[in-house]
Amino acid sequence: MGQITEDIYPFKTPGGLQNSVVDGVTVASTTAMPASRALITTVSGTVAVSTIAVPWPGFTGTIKYIPTAAFTGTTGGTETDIVKPIGLAFTAVVGKVLELDCDGHKWYPSYVA
């Protein structure tokens, strides 16, 4: 028999096996959020978010934000290879984890308020 070379980790997330799952740095909300460096990121500030950079080109999957202030997500951002717009408007709730799923084109929140 030949050697099997399948990827045993088909669903990779930022952080995960190769890095810490929780980013130790709090990121301030901004119109164009930077790519997550870990699965879970603490987000401060109240600036509305309209785009979020993906961790790597072709990324589809989930990131999680822990809000320390109520910020909003607004639709209308422009998609590029590494930046994806918000697909559904939301308001982050302080202390309630906000999961965002990227389908390769837009980010969709786990709740809207």
C-alpha positions, 0 to 999 in steps of 0.5 A: 500500500502507498502512503496516505498524504491527506491533510488530517486538519481540513478545517484550519482556523487562525491560531489553532495547532500552530499558535496560541488560540487566544490572541494576547493583544487587544485590538481596537475596532476600526472600519477595516479590521486587521486579520486575526492572528488567533481564533479568539481576539479581544476587541475594544472601541466603538468604531463601526467595522465594515471589512475584516481582513482574512488570515490568509488568501482563500480563508473560509472559517470562523473567528471569535471576537470578545467585545469590551465595548459595543461596536457595530458591523456595517454592510457595504465594504468592498471585497478584495482577495484579502479583505472581506465585507460584513454580510449582515449588520450587527451590534456587538454586546460587551462580554458576549462572544461574537463569532464571525463566519467567512464564506470566502466572500463575506463575514456573517455574525453569530448574532445581530444584537 
